[in-house]
């Protein structure tokens, strides 16, 4: 079965087992090579995992990710002018392409974006002239000889240091950051505005989209996600709570309030209901690696759009259509406002997104086959093959099926990531991180 996935490294999966709300994972992101995986949580921490190097005597460790670095990225703050508490929760992490031995990533909470440098140190200088072995300054009159300091080996240390802090540019909560293909600029988006930053300049940004009306009572939609095109540094898209996507070209004007392309699927009047507007809100938008397509996730489905066709998506995949009859109860318990993310595999041939009951869905674009898998500690042993799950909507339930009425809506997979080159995936289920990979013979 092409869709069989095996679980690797149970130690990696059970790193976040505390019951504290601060440990809930809020973002997951592979770097450009896939050798590093970063997670951010509600407590403002960033945990980076590194892939084990394959060796002849440790063949079975291929694919295992172990903790590489942990650091506190954001702290809780308080806006005294507005009497608002600013959460430390990490909303988004984005890696920059590696240019030298160090790694760089951007992390954002509701108001502030930080550029972090992650570097290794395995040598230390010894034999200072002005300091003794304890690091204390010596009396200069007692120094009679000149020594040349030497580098001595030491235990590997991974250091995370903030290189830039981009603050005070967003009135509303930041929901997206995206690194541009020129690798010099990036954009950040909140509910009503999108800003363009230069990575070297922290004290100013350029406002490229502003949909705030003169009278806030006339507000009809908000920005939900934004992303730069993977190859054209002048093109970006942003989605809205009305289920529309706008593609903008920064060559046309400095302020991109007028879009170049407008993507919207006409609504079927026969299926309209009280919840139509809520479930049509787009929670995530992602360009394909090729740049030809983009994928959007709304509450019930994933849609793939061709950038050359604006009137309807070229592919639509139902994620959990069986919840359509449960929308009333999902509205009452606020689950209908959950923001699920989606991701492409490295070759753009498959897509993945999350659901409830710790289910996640994978769709093969070539064969149109799909599969539902469950990320759970109970049935996930190391190297065990995950069994496909099926949801029963009514009538007689088969042995391996689970009834829609017994789904746990507190267990949800909102954040997923796919290795850019291999079939390795990371799935965040509340405060547990699961890493799966293709079955190996």
Secondary structure, 3 states (H helix, E strand, C coil): CCCCEEECCHHHHCCCCCCCHHHCEEEEEECCCCCEEEEEECCCEEEEEEECCCCHHHHHHCCCEEEEEEEECCCCEEECCCCEEECCCCCEEEECCCCCCCEEEEEECCCCEEEEEEEEEEEEEECCCCECCCCCECCHHHCCCCCCCEEEEEEEEEEEEEEEEECCCCCCCCCEEEECCCCCEEEEECCCEEEEEECCCCCCCEEEEECCCCCHHHCCCCEEEEEECCCCCCEEEEEECCCCEEEEECCCCCCCCCCCEEECCCCCHHHCCCCHHHHCCCCEEEECCCCCEEEEECCCEEEEEECCCCCCCCEEEECCHHHHHHHHHHHHCCHHHCCCCEEECCCCCEEEEECECCEEEEEECCCCCEEEEECCCCCCCCCCECCCCEEECCCCCCCCEEEHHHCCCCCECCEEEECCCCCEEEEEECCEEEEEEECCC
